[in-house]
Amino acid sequence: MMKKTLLILSITLITGAMALAQEPEEKIKVKWYTIEEAIELNEDVPKKIMIDVYTDWCGWCKKMDKSTFGHPVIAEYLNENFYPVKFNAESNKPVNFGGQTFVNENTGPRSTHQFAIALLQGKLSYPSIAYLNENLELLAAIPGYQTPEKIEPLLNYISAEKYKSITLEEYQKNFESQID
């Protein structure tokens, strides 16, 4: 009985050690940029810019970071087709954009940065995503939490410039998802 117990214990320890020794699978992550970095990169290699406008206190923003931007299909697509930017709507750091300097005037608790107000066209809701074209023109600002399944066709629609010829609703009818 003792030998059998030792054998089972040994097998368990060896199996556990082997599992720990294996390299963990590399998880695809979104490569986030500041708006200044994205603008600079866009000068050399033009791409659309996707700006995740969030706040530190927003629970849905955190959920979207984990479940949506953490999804490998979404992360890979963003990295290949966009310059993904994270922007804290309550940041105190000045932003130079389009020849203008945007600041947070700190007018009270949870004061909003002027850049967030401009991107979201005054419709402050978190999370929100602003999409810019290669000329740094605002294409759309979409409020609310988005699942990977909901954001995937939108990312494709924008990056492929289908908005120039078809509605999003029409595009979604024939969209083939890469998400399992």
C-alpha positions in Angstrom: 0.0 0.0 0.0 2.8 2.4 0.9 4.6 1.6 -2.4 1.5 2.3 -4.4 1.0 5.7 -2.6 4.6 6.7 -3.2 4.3 5.7 -6.9 1.1 7.8 -7.3 2.8 10.7 -5.5 5.9 10.5 -7.7 3.8 10.4 -10.9 1.8 13.4 -9.7 5.0 15.4 -8.8 6.7 14.5 -12.1 3.6 15.5 -14.1 3.3 18.8 -12.2 7.0 19.5 -12.8 6.7 18.8 -16.5 3.7 21.1 -16.8 5.6 23.9 -15.1 8.6 23.4 -17.3 6.7 23.9 -20.5 6.7 27.4 -21.9 3.4 29.2 -21.5 1.6 30.1 -24.7 2.4 33.6 -25.7 -0.8 35.7 -25.4 -1.5 38.3 -28.0 -1.8 41.7 -26.4 -2.8 45.1 -27.8 0.2 47.4 -28.3 -1.2 50.6 -26.9 0.2 54.0 -27.9 -0.2 57.5 -26.6 -1.9 59.9 -29.1 1.4 61.6 -29.8 3.1 58.3 -30.6 0.2 57.2 -32.9 0.4 60.5 -34.8 4.1 60.2 -35.2 3.8 56.6 -36.4 1.0 57.6 -38.7 3.3 60.0 -40.5 5.5 57.2 -41.7 3.0 54.4 -42.1 -0.6 55.7 -42.3 -3.2 53.7 -40.5 -6.5 54.5 -38.8 -6.3 55.4 -35.1 -8.6 53.8 -32.6 -8.8 55.7 -29.3 -10.2 54.0 -26.2 -11.5 56.8 -24.0 -11.8 55.5 -20.5 -11.6 56.6 -16.8 -9.9 54.9 -13.9 -13.2 54.5 -12.0 -15.1 52.9 -14.9 -16.0 49.3 -14.3 -17.2 48.7 -17.8 -13.9 50.1 -19.1 -12.0 47.5 -17.1 -14.2 44.8 -18.3 -13.7 45.9 -21.9 -9.9 45.9 -21.4 -10.0 42.4 -20.2 -12.7 40.7 -22.3 -12.7 42.7 -25.5 -9.2 44.1 -25.9 -7.8 40.9 -24.3 -9.4 38.7 -26.9 -6.7 37.4 -29.2 -8.6 38.0 -32.5 -9.4 41.6 -31.5 -5.9 42.3 -30.2 -4.2 40.9 -33.4 -6.6 42.9 -35.6 -6.0 46.1 -33.8 -2.2 45.7 -33.8 -2.2 45.0 -37.6 -4.8 47.6 -38.8 -4.8 50.5 -36.3 -2.7 52.5 -34.0 -4.6 51.7 -30.8 -4.5 54.5 -28.3 -5.6 54.6 -24.6 -6.7 57.9 -23.4 -7.8 58.6 -19.8 -10.6 61.2 -20.1 -9.5 62.6 -16.7 -5.8 62.9 -17.5 -3.9 66.0 -16.5 -1.4 65.7 -19.3 -1.7 68.3 -22.1 -2.3 66.9 -25.6 -1.1 68.5 -28.8 -3.4 67.6 -31.6 -4.2 69.4 -34.9 -2.2 72.4 -34.0 -4.1 72.9 -30.7 -3.2 72.1 -27.1 -5.9 70.4 -25.1 -5.8 70.4 -21.3 -7.8 69.3 -18.3 -8.9 72.6 -16.6 -9.5 70.7 -13.3 -12.8 72.5 -12.7 -13.9 69.9 -10.1 -13.9 66.3 -9.1 -13.6 64.0 -12.0 -13.0 66.9 -14.4 -12.8 65.9 -18.0 -9.9 66.6 -20.4 -10.7 68.9 -23.3 -9.3 66.3 -25.7 -11.9 63.7 -24.5 -14.7 66.3 -24.9 -13.6 67.1 -28.4 -13.2 63.4 -29.4 -16.6 62.4 -28.0 -18.2 65.6 -29.3 -19.4 66.5 -25.8 -21.2 63.2 -25.3 -19.3 61.9 -22.4 -19.8 58.2 -21.8 -17.3 55.6 -20.7 -16.1 53.5 -22.2 -16.2 55.2 -25.6 -14.1 54.6 -28.7 -13.2 57.3 -31.2 -12.0 56.3 -34.7 -9.8 58.6 -36.7 -8.7 58.2 -40.3 -5.2 58.5 -41.6 -5.7 62.3 -41.9 -6.6 62.4 -38.2 -10.2 63.3 -39.0 -12.8 61.9 -36.6 -14.8 59.1 -38.4 -17.0 58.1 -35.4 -17.2 58.1 -31.6 -19.0 55.0 -30.4 -20.1 55.0 -26.7 -20.6 52.0 -24.5 -19.2 48.6 -23.7 -18.6 46.4 -26.7 -18.0 42.6 -26.7 -15.4 41.1 -29.0 -18.3 39.9 -31.2 -19.8 43.3 -31.5 -16.6 45.3 -32.1 -15.0 42.9 -34.6 -17.3 43.8 -37.6 -17.0 47.5 -36.7 -13.2 47.3 -36.7 -13.2 45.6 -40.1 -15.8 48.0 -41.5 -13.7 51.0 -40.5 -10.2 49.6 -41.5 -11.5 48.4 -44.9 -13.2 51.8 -45.4 -16.5 50.1 -46.2 -18.2 53.1 -44.5 -17.6 54.9 -47.9 -19.9 52.7 -49.8 -22.3 50.7 -47.5 -24.0 51.1 -44.1 -22.7 49.2 -41.1 -25.9 47.3 -40.9 -25.6 46.1 -44.5 -21.9 45.2 -44.0 -22.7 43.1 -40.9 -25.2 40.9 -42.8 -22.3 39.3 -44.8 -19.5 39.7 -42.3 -17.6 36.5 -41.5 -16.3 36.5 -38.0 -12.9 35.1 -37.0 -14.0 34.6 -33.4 -14.8 31.0 -32.5 
